[in-house]
């Protein structure tokens, strides 16, 4: 199972200020890869084990569609930044 940790929801909605890896450990979740997605204020945890059956709202399972949306948003952001640099 691959999981997306939403830092904004964890912080604003649940007042969780601990590092995402610390929170994941406290939930009993282990993972093979942890990839920060700074542009989306997320962490992607890949190949997870030990996840509770009911995930907190700031943690959701990654689907091919959610990964594609996040990747496309990152590409668009980089393209906008490059265009703005060219305009200067």
Residue pairs with C-beta under 8 A, 6 or more apart in sequence:
1 47
1 48
1 49
1 51
1 61
2 44
2 45
2 46
2 47
2 48
2 61
2 62
2 67
3 24
3 29
3 31
3 44
3 45
3 48
3 51
3 55
3 59
3 60
3 61
3 62
4 42
4 43
4 44
4 45
4 59
4 60
4 61
4 62
4 66
4 70
5 20
5 23
5 24
5 42
5 43
5 44
5 45
5 58
5 59
6 41
6 42
6 58
6 59
6 60
7 20
7 41
7 42
7 43
7 58
8 41
9 57
9 58
10 16
10 20
10 23
10 56
10 58
11 17
13 57
13 58
14 56
14 57
14 58
16 23
16 58
18 26
20 34
20 43
20 45
21 34
21 43
24 31
24 34
24 45
24 48
27 51
27 52
27 56
27 59
28 50
28 51
28 52
29 45
29 48
29 49
29 50
29 51
29 52
30 48
30 49
30 50
31 45
31 46
31 47
31 48
31 49
32 46
32 47
32 48
33 44
33 45
33 46
33 47
34 43
34 44
34 45
34 46
35 43
35 44
35 45
35 46
36 42
36 43
37 43
37 44
37 70
37 74
39 73
39 74
39 77
40 70
40 73
40 74
42 70
44 62
44 67
46 62
55 61
60 66
